[in-house]
């Protein structure tokens, strides 16, 4: 699939780790780590940065990305959703080009170790499976649903449900979202339609949002990141009811 738009959402108002998207990790900003993965994947797609921050915008331009607007303040608060920023960027793209791209890839800079291989694998999976709408990077939970719990109104932990233990269980890790644009617009979520989990595990799934996450990322670098996997084996498509 060649008709792709890559959207990088990066707001400037992080409260838990201020200016995290511009902080240097191994000598490069988190934005630059994402740019490196995109270049390594060789997707040949435009990259659109959506931000409310002038310094982040300048870094995006330095990386060769499109930074055509400043994200509205209401889409840059702690409570604003990623999908709202993505749809705003997609609306700009449609106004410019007169149509939507066939698919949108959303790459959050807070996943600096995802690498290029998973981007290529996601694109290949979407092209190979016309029955799916989205490819989402996920982490295997290694537990059946019956051993996962949610707290009820009484504060007591209740099992999520009975299961035979043979079905794999996954949780999205934020490293990659690839969505057919029609499904994204139809459902208004990056978890649109039939979803194919692209399973990533280990240090490459680190998502940096807090000082503790940053220290974990530094420790992973010091220990030596594992090589990028070249053998992604997505599970059968599933429906993930996440808003």
C-alpha positions as CSV (number, residue, x, y, z in Angstrom):
1,X,0.0,0.0,0.0
2,X,1.6,3.2,-1.1
3,X,-1.2,5.7,-0.3
4,X,-0.2,6.3,3.3
5,X,0.1,9.3,5.6
6,X,2.2,9.1,8.8
7,X,1.0,11.3,11.6
8,X,3.3,12.0,14.6
9,X,1.3,13.5,17.6
10,X,3.6,15.4,20.0
11,X,2.2,18.1,22.3
12,X,4.4,20.2,24.4
13,X,2.5,20.3,27.7
14,X,3.6,17.0,29.3
15,X,3.3,17.5,33.1
16,X,4.9,14.2,34.3
17,X,8.0,14.5,32.1
18,X,8.3,18.1,30.8
19,X,9.5,18.5,27.2
20,X,9.9,14.7,26.9
21,X,9.6,14.7,23.1
22,X,12.7,16.9,22.9
23,X,14.8,15.3,25.6
24,X,18.0,13.6,24.3
25,X,18.1,9.9,24.7
26,X,21.4,8.4,23.4
27,X,22.1,11.8,21.9
28,X,18.8,12.1,19.9
29,X,15.4,13.5,20.7
30,X,12.5,11.2,20.9
31,X,11.3,12.8,17.7
32,X,14.6,11.9,16.0
33,X,14.3,8.3,17.2
34,X,10.9,8.1,15.5
35,X,12.3,9.7,12.3
36,X,15.1,7.1,12.3
37,X,12.5,4.3,12.4
38,X,10.5,5.8,9.6
39,X,13.6,6.3,7.4
40,X,14.7,2.7,8.1
41,X,11.4,1.3,7.1
42,X,11.6,3.0,3.7
43,X,7.9,3.6,3.4
44,X,8.2,6.7,1.2
45,X,5.2,8.4,2.9
46,X,4.8,12.0,4.0
47,X,5.2,12.6,7.8
48,X,2.9,15.2,9.3
49,X,3.7,16.4,12.8
50,X,0.8,17.8,14.9
51,X,2.0,19.9,17.8
52,X,1.1,23.0,19.9
53,X,4.8,23.7,20.7
54,X,7.1,25.9,18.7
55,X,10.3,24.1,19.8
56,X,8.8,20.7,18.8
57,X,7.7,22.2,15.5
58,X,11.2,23.4,14.8
59,X,12.6,19.9,15.5
60,X,10.0,18.4,13.2
61,X,11.0,20.7,10.4
62,X,14.7,19.9,11.0
63,X,13.8,16.3,10.5
64,X,12.1,17.0,7.2
65,X,8.5,16.6,8.4
66,X,5.4,18.6,7.4
67,X,4.4,21.0,10.2
68,X,1.7,23.0,8.5
69,X,-0.3,24.2,11.5
70,X,-0.2,24.7,15.2
71,X,-2.5,22.3,17.0
72,X,-5.5,24.0,18.6
73,X,-5.2,24.5,22.4
74,X,-8.3,22.4,23.1
75,X,-6.6,19.4,21.4
76,X,-3.4,19.8,23.4
77,X,-4.6,19.4,27.0
78,X,-4.0,16.4,29.3
79,X,-7.5,15.3,28.6
80,X,-7.4,15.6,24.8
81,X,-7.4,12.3,23.0
82,X,-4.8,11.2,20.5
83,X,-7.6,10.4,18.0
84,X,-8.9,13.9,18.1
85,X,-5.5,15.3,17.1
86,X,-5.2,12.7,14.4
87,X,-8.6,13.5,12.9
88,X,-7.7,17.2,13.0
89,X,-4.5,16.5,11.1
90,X,-6.3,14.3,8.7
91,X,-8.9,17.0,8.0
92,X,-6.0,19.4,7.1
93,X,-4.6,16.8,4.7
94,X,-7.9,16.2,3.0
95,X,-8.4,20.0,2.6
96,X,-5.0,20.2,1.0
97,X,-5.2,17.2,-1.3
98,X,-8.9,16.9,-1.9
99,X,-9.1,13.4,-0.6
100,X,-8.0,11.1,2.2
101,X,-5.1,8.7,2.1
102,X,-6.0,5.0,2.1
103,X,-4.4,4.5,5.5
104,X,-2.9,6.5,8.4
105,X,0.0,5.3,10.5
106,X,0.2,7.0,14.0
107,X,3.6,7.0,15.6
108,X,3.9,8.4,19.1
109,X,7.5,9.6,19.9
110,X,7.3,8.1,23.3
111,X,8.1,4.7,21.9
112,X,11.7,5.3,20.7
113,X,12.8,1.7,20.5
114,X,10.1,0.3,18.2
115,X,12.6,0.2,15.2
116,X,11.8,0.0,11.5
117,X,11.0,-3.6,11.2
118,X,7.6,-3.4,12.9
119,X,6.6,-0.5,10.6
120,X,7.3,-2.6,7.5
121,X,5.6,-5.6,9.1
122,X,2.4,-3.6,9.8
123,X,2.2,-2.3,6.3
124,X,2.7,-5.8,4.9
125,X,0.0,-7.2,7.1
126,X,-2.5,-4.6,6.1
127,X,-1.8,-5.1,2.4
128,X,-2.1,-8.9,2.9
129,X,-5.3,-8.9,4.9
130,X,-8.2,-7.0,3.2
131,X,-10.5,-8.3,6.0
132,X,-8.8,-6.2,8.7
133,X,-9.1,-2.5,9.3
134,X,-6.3,-1.8,11.7
135,X,-2.9,-3.2,12.8
136,X,-2.0,-2.3,16.4
137,X,1.3,-2.9,18.2
138,X,0.5,-5.0,21.3
139,X,2.3,-6.8,24.1
140,X,1.4,-10.4,25.0
141,X,0.1,-10.6,28.5
142,X,1.1,-14.2,29.1
143,X,-1.9,-14.7,31.2
144,X,-5.4,-16.1,30.4
145,X,-8.4,-13.7,30.9
146,X,-9.5,-15.7,34.0
147,X,-6.2,-14.6,35.7
148,X,-6.7,-10.9,35.0
149,X,-8.8,-8.8,37.4
150,X,-10.6,-5.5,37.5
151,X,-11.7,-3.7,40.6
152,X,-15.4,-3.3,41.2
153,X,-17.2,-0.5,42.9
154,X,-16.6,-2.3,46.2
155,X,-12.9,-2.2,45.6
156,X,-12.7,-5.9,45.4
157,X,-10.7,-7.5,42.5
158,X,-13.0,-9.5,40.2
159,X,-11.8,-11.8,37.4
160,X,-12.5,-10.5,33.9
161,X,-14.0,-13.8,32.8
162,X,-13.7,-17.5,32.4
163,X,-11.5,-18.8,29.6
164,X,-10.0,-22.1,28.6
165,X,-6.5,-20.6,28.8
166,X,-5.6,-21.3,25.2
167,X,-6.4,-17.9,23.7
168,X,-3.6,-15.3,23.8
169,X,-4.3,-12.1,25.5
170,X,-2.7,-8.8,24.4
171,X,-2.6,-5.1,25.5
172,X,-1.8,-2.2,23.2
173,X,1.6,-0.7,24.0
174,X,1.4,2.6,22.0
175,X,4.3,1.8,19.6
176,X,2.2,1.8,16.4
177,X,-1.3,2.3,15.1
178,X,-2.0,1.6,11.4
179,X,-5.6,2.2,10.4
180,X,-7.6,2.3,7.1
181,X,-8.8,5.8,6.9
182,X,-12.4,4.9,6.1
183,X,-12.6,2.8,9.3
184,X,-10.9,5.6,11.3
185,X,-13.4,8.2,10.1
186,X,-16.4,5.8,10.5
187,X,-15.6,4.8,14.1
188,X,-13.7,7.8,15.4
189,X,-11.0,5.7,17.1
190,X,-7.5,4.4,16.3
191,X,-8.9,1.0,17.4
192,X,-11.2,0.7,14.4
193,X,-12.9,-2.3,13.0
194,X,-11.2,-5.7,12.9
195,X,-7.8,-5.4,14.5
196,X,-4.7,-7.4,13.8
197,X,-2.3,-7.4,16.8
198,X,1.3,-6.9,15.9
199,X,3.1,-8.5,18.8
200,X,6.1,-6.7,20.3
201,X,7.7,-7.7,23.6
202,X,10.5,-6.6,25.8
203,X,12.5,-3.4,25.9
204,X,11.3,-2.3,22.4
205,X,7.8,-1.7,23.8
206,X,9.0,0.9,26.4
207,X,6.6,3.8,26.4
208,X,8.1,7.0,28.0
209,X,5.7,9.1,29.9
210,X,7.3,9.5,33.4
211,X,10.8,10.0,34.9
212,X,10.7,6.3,35.8
213,X,10.0,5.3,32.2
214,X,13.0,7.5,31.2
215,X,15.3,5.8,33.6
216,X,14.0,2.4,32.4
217,X,14.8,3.5,28.8
218,X,18.3,4.5,29.8
219,X,18.8,1.2,31.6
220,X,17.7,-0.7,28.5
221,X,20.2,1.2,26.4
222,X,23.0,0.6,28.9
223,X,22.2,-3.1,28.9
224,X,22.0,-3.3,25.1
225,X,18.8,-3.4,23.2
226,X,17.9,-6.7,21.6
227,X,18.1,-6.7,17.8
228,X,15.0,-5.8,15.9
229,X,12.8,-8.8,15.2
230,X,12.3,-9.7,11.5
231,X,9.8,-12.4,12.2
232,X,6.5,-10.8,13.2
233,X,3.7,-13.3,13.3
234,X,0.4,-11.4,13.8
235,X,-2.4,-13.2,15.5
236,X,-5.8,-13.7,13.9
237,X,-7.8,-10.5,13.6
238,X,-9.8,-9.6,16.7
239,X,-12.1,-6.8,17.8
240,X,-10.7,-4.7,20.6
241,X,-13.4,-2.7,22.4
242,X,-11.3,0.3,23.4
243,X,-12.5,3.8,23.0
